[in-house]
Amino acid sequence: RSSHTWFVLHELLGYRNVRNYDGSWTEYGSLVGVPIETGEASN
């Protein structure tokens, strides 16, 4: 699933700063002290 999202964002929509995180948001979001960006995205 994550590779599909990466492909759509990077290759089809043209976003260049896309990272593929193999875990899920639930896994990442439950960690303490990890960076979580908020606000509007920029291209």
mmJSON file of the N, C-alpha and C atoms, coordinates in Angstrom:
{"data_MODEL":{"atom_site":{
"group_PDB":["ATOM","ATOM","ATOM","ATOM","ATOM","ATOM","ATOM","ATOM","ATOM","ATOM","ATOM","ATOM","ATOM","ATOM","ATOM","ATOM","ATOM","ATOM","ATOM","ATOM","ATOM","ATOM","ATOM","ATOM","ATOM","ATOM","ATOM","ATOM","ATOM","ATOM","ATOM","ATOM","ATOM","ATOM","ATOM","ATOM","ATOM","ATOM","ATOM","ATOM","ATOM","ATOM","ATOM","ATOM","ATOM","ATOM","ATOM","ATOM","ATOM","ATOM","ATOM","ATOM","ATOM","ATOM","ATOM","ATOM","ATOM","ATOM","ATOM","ATOM","ATOM","ATOM","ATOM","ATOM","ATOM","ATOM","ATOM","ATOM","ATOM","ATOM","ATOM","ATOM","ATOM","ATOM","ATOM","ATOM","ATOM","ATOM","ATOM","ATOM","ATOM","ATOM","ATOM","ATOM","ATOM","ATOM","ATOM","ATOM","ATOM","ATOM","ATOM","ATOM","ATOM","ATOM","ATOM","ATOM","ATOM","ATOM","ATOM","ATOM","ATOM","ATOM","ATOM","ATOM","ATOM","ATOM","ATOM","ATOM","ATOM","ATOM","ATOM","ATOM","ATOM","ATOM","ATOM","ATOM","ATOM","ATOM","ATOM","ATOM","ATOM","ATOM","ATOM","ATOM","ATOM","ATOM","ATOM","ATOM","ATOM"],
"id":[1,2,3,4,5,6,7,8,9,10,11,12,13,14,15,16,17,18,19,20,21,22,23,24,25,26,27,28,29,30,31,32,33,34,35,36,37,38,39,40,41,42,43,44,45,46,47,48,49,50,51,52,53,54,55,56,57,58,59,60,61,62,63,64,65,66,67,68,69,70,71,72,73,74,75,76,77,78,79,80,81,82,83,84,85,86,87,88,89,90,91,92,93,94,95,96,97,98,99,100,101,102,103,104,105,106,107,108,109,110,111,112,113,114,115,116,117,118,119,120,121,122,123,124,125,126,127,128,129],
"type_symbol":["N","C","C","N","C","C","N","C","C","N","C","C","N","C","C","N","C","C","N","C","C","N","C","C","N","C","C","N","C","C","N","C","C","N","C","C","N","C","C","N","C","C","N","C","C","N","C","C","N","C","C","N","C","C","N","C","C","N","C","C","N","C","C","N","C","C","N","C","C","N","C","C","N","C","C","N","C","C","N","C","C","N","C","C","N","C","C","N","C","C","N","C","C","N","C","C","N","C","C","N","C","C","N","C","C","N","C","C","N","C","C","N","C","C","N","C","C","N","C","C","N","C","C","N","C","C","N","C","C"],
"label_atom_id":["N","CA","C","N","CA","C","N","CA","C","N","CA","C","N","CA","C","N","CA","C","N","CA","C","N","CA","C","N","CA","C","N","CA","C","N","CA","C","N","CA","C","N","CA","C","N","CA","C","N","CA","C","N","CA","C","N","CA","C","N","CA","C","N","CA","C","N","CA","C","N","CA","C","N","CA","C","N","CA","C","N","CA","C","N","CA","C","N","CA","C","N","CA","C","N","CA","C","N","CA","C","N","CA","C","N","CA","C","N","CA","C","N","CA","C","N","CA","C","N","CA","C","N","CA","C","N","CA","C","N","CA","C","N","CA","C","N","CA","C","N","CA","C","N","CA","C","N","CA","C"],
"label_alt_id":[null,null,null,null,null,null,null,null,null,null,null,null,null,null,null,null,null,null,null,null,null,null,null,null,null,null,null,null,null,null,null,null,null,null,null,null,null,null,null,null,null,null,null,null,null,null,null,null,null,null,null,null,null,null,null,null,null,null,null,null,null,null,null,null,null,null,null,null,null,null,null,null,null,null,null,null,null,null,null,null,null,null,null,null,null,null,null,null,null,null,null,null,null,null,null,null,null,null,null,null,null,null,null,null,null,null,null,null,null,null,null,null,null,null,null,null,null,null,null,null,null,null,null,null,null,null,null,null,null],
"label_comp_id":["ARG","ARG","ARG","SER","SER","SER","SER","SER","SER","HIS","HIS","HIS","THR","THR","THR","TRP","TRP","TRP","PHE","PHE","PHE","VAL","VAL","VAL","LEU","LEU","LEU","HIS","HIS","HIS","GLU","GLU","GLU","LEU","LEU","LEU","LEU","LEU","LEU","GLY","GLY","GLY","TYR","TYR","TYR","ARG","ARG","ARG","ASN","ASN","ASN","VAL","VAL","VAL","ARG","ARG","ARG","ASN","ASN","ASN","TYR","TYR","TYR","ASP","ASP","ASP","GLY","GLY","GLY","SER","SER","SER","TRP","TRP","TRP","THR","THR","THR","GLU","GLU","GLU","TYR","TYR","TYR","GLY","GLY","GLY","SER","SER","SER","LEU","LEU","LEU","VAL","VAL","VAL","GLY","GLY","GLY","VAL","VAL","VAL","PRO","PRO","PRO","ILE","ILE","ILE","GLU","GLU","GLU","THR","THR","THR","GLY","GLY","GLY","GLU","GLU","GLU","ALA","ALA","ALA","SER","SER","SER","ASN","ASN","ASN"],
"label_asym_id":["A","A","A","A","A","A","A","A","A","A","A","A","A","A","A","A","A","A","A","A","A","A","A","A","A","A","A","A","A","A","A","A","A","A","A","A","A","A","A","A","A","A","A","A","A","A","A","A","A","A","A","A","A","A","A","A","A","A","A","A","A","A","A","A","A","A","A","A","A","A","A","A","A","A","A","A","A","A","A","A","A","A","A","A","A","A","A","A","A","A","A","A","A","A","A","A","A","A","A","A","A","A","A","A","A","A","A","A","A","A","A","A","A","A","A","A","A","A","A","A","A","A","A","A","A","A","A","A","A"],
"label_entity_id":["1","1","1","1","1","1","1","1","1","1","1","1","1","1","1","1","1","1","1","1","1","1","1","1","1","1","1","1","1","1","1","1","1","1","1","1","1","1","1","1","1","1","1","1","1","1","1","1","1","1","1","1","1","1","1","1","1","1","1","1","1","1","1","1","1","1","1","1","1","1","1","1","1","1","1","1","1","1","1","1","1","1","1","1","1","1","1","1","1","1","1","1","1","1","1","1","1","1","1","1","1","1","1","1","1","1","1","1","1","1","1","1","1","1","1","1","1","1","1","1","1","1","1","1","1","1","1","1","1"],
"label_seq_id":[1,1,1,2,2,2,3,3,3,4,4,4,5,5,5,6,6,6,7,7,7,8,8,8,9,9,9,10,10,10,11,11,11,12,12,12,13,13,13,14,14,14,15,15,15,16,16,16,17,17,17,18,18,18,19,19,19,20,20,20,21,21,21,22,22,22,23,23,23,24,24,24,25,25,25,26,26,26,27,27,27,28,28,28,29,29,29,30,30,30,31,31,31,32,32,32,33,33,33,34,34,34,35,35,35,36,36,36,37,37,37,38,38,38,39,39,39,40,40,40,41,41,41,42,42,42,43,43,43],
"pdbx_PDB_ins_code":[null,null,null,null,null,null,null,null,null,null,null,null,null,null,null,null,null,null,null,null,null,null,null,null,null,null,null,null,null,null,null,null,null,null,null,null,null,null,null,null,null,null,null,null,null,null,null,null,null,null,null,null,null,null,null,null,null,null,null,null,null,null,null,null,null,null,null,null,null,null,null,null,null,null,null,null,null,null,null,null,null,null,null,null,null,null,null,null,null,null,null,null,null,null,null,null,null,null,null,null,null,null,null,null,null,null,null,null,null,null,null,null,null,null,null,null,null,null,null,null,null,null,null,null,null,null,null,null,null],
"Cartn_x":[0.809,0.0,0.855,1.898,2.698,3.404,3.792,4.457,3.481,2.228,1.206,1.023,0.923,0.777,1.99,3.198,4.418,4.376,4.013,3.973,3.009,1.822,0.832,1.338,1.822,2.294,3.511,4.476,5.74,5.655,5.175,5.216,4.03,2.857,1.673,1.356,1.534,1.185,2.378,3.591,4.768,5.383,4.953,5.585,6.985,7.993,9.369,9.9,9.341,9.845,8.925,8.808,7.931,8.794,8.418,9.146,8.2,8.741,7.962,8.284,7.32,7.487,6.775,7.521,6.98,5.965,6.101,5.129,3.864,2.939,1.7,1.736,0.781,0.698,0.475,-0.296,-0.54,0.764,1.615,2.912,3.79,3.909,4.767,4.229,2.928,2.316,2.321,2.498,2.516,3.901,4.921,6.27,6.392,7.136,7.33,8.535,8.385,9.507,9.824,8.978,9.232,8.615,9.197,8.644,7.32,6.355,5.066,4.768,4.697,4.434,2.944,2.604,1.214,1.172,0.013,-0.124,-0.202,-0.148,-0.283,1.008,0.859,2.014,2.514,3.794,4.353,4.982,4.981,5.576,7.049],
"Cartn_y":[-1.193,0.0,1.26,1.255,2.476,2.778,1.748,2.007,2.576,2.181,2.731,4.222,4.585,5.998,6.793,6.247,6.922,7.146,6.127,6.226,7.317,7.343,8.351,9.747,9.957,11.286,11.724,10.849,11.21,11.227,10.157,10.005,10.643,10.573,11.092,12.538,12.891,14.244,15.183,14.652,15.501,15.969,15.433,15.803,15.202,15.994,15.523,15.095,15.607,15.286,14.261,13.078,12.024,10.925,10.475,9.393,8.217,7.02,5.804,5.209,5.222,4.631,3.29,2.221,0.869,0.548,1.153,0.94,1.734,1.674,2.426,3.709,4.598,5.828,5.494,4.459,4.063,3.7,2.958,2.58,3.809,4.642,5.822,6.845,7.081,8.097,7.757,6.489,6.103,6.253,6.534,6.732,8.121,8.218,9.496,10.208,11.485,12.298,12.259,11.634,11.607,12.846,13.334,14.529,14.231,15.101,15.026,16.429,16.575,17.884,18.155,19.405,19.84,21.071,21.427,22.593,22.191,23.184,22.937,22.396,21.463,20.889,21.849,21.76,22.566,21.644,22.039,21.235,21.463],
"Cartn_z":[0.0,0.0,0.0,0.794,0.889,-0.424,-1.158,-2.438,-3.461,-3.383,-4.279,-4.011,-2.744,-2.376,-2.827,-2.615,-3.057,-4.56,-5.313,-6.77,-7.227,-6.67,-7.064,-6.737,-5.516,-5.125,-5.932,-6.092,-6.726,-8.243,-8.812,-10.267,-10.99,-10.415,-11.102,-10.738,-9.465,-9.028,-8.948,-9.089,-9.183,-7.882,-6.742,-5.482,-5.451,-5.112,-5.153,-3.789,-2.718,-1.383,-0.716,-1.32,-0.815,-0.209,0.96,1.624,1.818,1.685,1.86,3.222,4.121,5.449,5.454,5.676,5.571,6.663,7.825,8.891,8.618,9.513,9.327,10.144,9.881,10.664,12.132,12.412,13.798,14.49,13.816,14.382,14.582,13.558,13.619,14.623,14.563,15.414,16.887,17.227,18.637,19.263,18.46,18.984,19.601,20.673,21.356,20.761,20.459,20.022,18.541,17.74,16.298,15.651,14.559,13.92,13.22,13.452,12.775,12.27,10.964,10.385,10.351,10.58,10.476,9.589,9.14,8.279,6.829,5.966,4.54,3.948,3.032,2.35,1.281,0.984,-0.096,-1.116,-2.356,-3.427,-3.517],
"occupancy":[1.0,1.0,1.0,1.0,1.0,1.0,1.0,1.0,1.0,1.0,1.0,1.0,1.0,1.0,1.0,1.0,1.0,1.0,1.0,1.0,1.0,1.0,1.0,1.0,1.0,1.0,1.0,1.0,1.0,1.0,1.0,1.0,1.0,1.0,1.0,1.0,1.0,1.0,1.0,1.0,1.0,1.0,1.0,1.0,1.0,1.0,1.0,1.0,1.0,1.0,1.0,1.0,1.0,1.0,1.0,1.0,1.0,1.0,1.0,1.0,1.0,1.0,1.0,1.0,1.0,1.0,1.0,1.0,1.0,1.0,1.0,1.0,1.0,1.0,1.0,1.0,1.0,1.0,1.0,1.0,1.0,1.0,1.0,1.0,1.0,1.0,1.0,1.0,1.0,1.0,1.0,1.0,1.0,1.0,1.0,1.0,1.0,1.0,1.0,1.0,1.0,1.0,1.0,1.0,1.0,1.0,1.0,1.0,1.0,1.0,1.0,1.0,1.0,1.0,1.0,1.0,1.0,1.0,1.0,1.0,1.0,1.0,1.0,1.0,1.0,1.0,1.0,1.0,1.0],
"B_iso_or_equiv":[0.0,0.0,0.0,0.0,0.0,0.0,0.0,0.0,0.0,0.0,0.0,0.0,0.0,0.0,0.0,0.0,0.0,0.0,0.0,0.0,0.0,0.0,0.0,0.0,0.0,0.0,0.0,0.0,0.0,0.0,0.0,0.0,0.0,0.0,0.0,0.0,0.0,0.0,0.0,0.0,0.0,0.0,0.0,0.0,0.0,0.0,0.0,0.0,0.0,0.0,0.0,0.0,0.0,0.0,0.0,0.0,0.0,0.0,0.0,0.0,0.0,0.0,0.0,0.0,0.0,0.0,0.0,0.0,0.0,0.0,0.0,0.0,0.0,0.0,0.0,0.0,0.0,0.0,0.0,0.0,0.0,0.0,0.0,0.0,0.0,0.0,0.0,0.0,0.0,0.0,0.0,0.0,0.0,0.0,0.0,0.0,0.0,0.0,0.0,0.0,0.0,0.0,0.0,0.0,0.0,0.0,0.0,0.0,0.0,0.0,0.0,0.0,0.0,0.0,0.0,0.0,0.0,0.0,0.0,0.0,0.0,0.0,0.0,0.0,0.0,0.0,0.0,0.0,0.0],
"pdbx_formal_charge":[null,null,null,null,null,null,null,null,null,null,null,null,null,null,null,null,null,null,null,null,null,null,null,null,null,null,null,null,null,null,null,null,null,null,null,null,null,null,null,null,null,null,null,null,null,null,null,null,null,null,null,null,null,null,null,null,null,null,null,null,null,null,null,null,null,null,null,null,null,null,null,null,null,null,null,null,null,null,null,null,null,null,null,null,null,null,null,null,null,null,null,null,null,null,null,null,null,null,null,null,null,null,null,null,null,null,null,null,null,null,null,null,null,null,null,null,null,null,null,null,null,null,null,null,null,null,null,null,null],
"auth_seq_id":[1,1,1,2,2,2,3,3,3,4,4,4,5,5,5,6,6,6,7,7,7,8,8,8,9,9,9,10,10,10,11,11,11,12,12,12,13,13,13,14,14,14,15,15,15,16,16,16,17,17,17,18,18,18,19,19,19,20,20,20,21,21,21,22,22,22,23,23,23,24,24,24,25,25,25,26,26,26,27,27,27,28,28,28,29,29,29,30,30,30,31,31,31,32,32,32,33,33,33,34,34,34,35,35,35,36,36,36,37,37,37,38,38,38,39,39,39,40,40,40,41,41,41,42,42,42,43,43,43],
"auth_comp_id":["ARG","ARG","ARG","SER","SER","SER","SER","SER","SER","HIS","HIS","HIS","THR","THR","THR","TRP","TRP","TRP","PHE","PHE","PHE","VAL","VAL","VAL","LEU","LEU","LEU","HIS","HIS","HIS","GLU","GLU","GLU","LEU","LEU","LEU","LEU","LEU","LEU","GLY","GLY","GLY","TYR","TYR","TYR","ARG","ARG","ARG","ASN","ASN","ASN","VAL","VAL","VAL","ARG","ARG","ARG","ASN","ASN","ASN","TYR","TYR","TYR","ASP","ASP","ASP","GLY","GLY","GLY","SER","SER","SER","TRP","TRP","TRP","THR","THR","THR","GLU","GLU","GLU","TYR","TYR","TYR","GLY","GLY","GLY","SER","SER","SER","LEU","LEU","LEU","VAL","VAL","VAL","GLY","GLY","GLY","VAL","VAL","VAL","PRO","PRO","PRO","ILE","ILE","ILE","GLU","GLU","GLU","THR","THR","THR","GLY","GLY","GLY","GLU","GLU","GLU","ALA","ALA","ALA","SER","SER","SER","ASN","ASN","ASN"],
"auth_asym_id":["A","A","A","A","A","A","A","A","A","A","A","A","A","A","A","A","A","A","A","A","A","A","A","A","A","A","A","A","A","A","A","A","A","A","A","A","A","A","A","A","A","A","A","A","A","A","A","A","A","A","A","A","A","A","A","A","A","A","A","A","A","A","A","A","A","A","A","A","A","A","A","A","A","A","A","A","A","A","A","A","A","A","A","A","A","A","A","A","A","A","A","A","A","A","A","A","A","A","A","A","A","A","A","A","A","A","A","A","A","A","A","A","A","A","A","A","A","A","A","A","A","A","A","A","A","A","A","A","A"],
"auth_atom_id":["N","CA","C","N","CA","C","N","CA","C","N","CA","C","N","CA","C","N","CA","C","N","CA","C","N","CA","C","N","CA","C","N","CA","C","N","CA","C","N","CA","C","N","CA","C","N","CA","C","N","CA","C","N","CA","C","N","CA","C","N","CA","C","N","CA","C","N","CA","C","N","CA","C","N","CA","C","N","CA","C","N","CA","C","N","CA","C","N","CA","C","N","CA","C","N","CA","C","N","CA","C","N","CA","C","N","CA","C","N","CA","C","N","CA","C","N","CA","C","N","CA","C","N","CA","C","N","CA","C","N","CA","C","N","CA","C","N","CA","C","N","CA","C","N","CA","C","N","CA","C"],
"pdbx_PDB_model_num":[1,1,1,1,1,1,1,1,1,1,1,1,1,1,1,1,1,1,1,1,1,1,1,1,1,1,1,1,1,1,1,1,1,1,1,1,1,1,1,1,1,1,1,1,1,1,1,1,1,1,1,1,1,1,1,1,1,1,1,1,1,1,1,1,1,1,1,1,1,1,1,1,1,1,1,1,1,1,1,1,1,1,1,1,1,1,1,1,1,1,1,1,1,1,1,1,1,1,1,1,1,1,1,1,1,1,1,1,1,1,1,1,1,1,1,1,1,1,1,1,1,1,1,1,1,1,1,1,1]
}}}
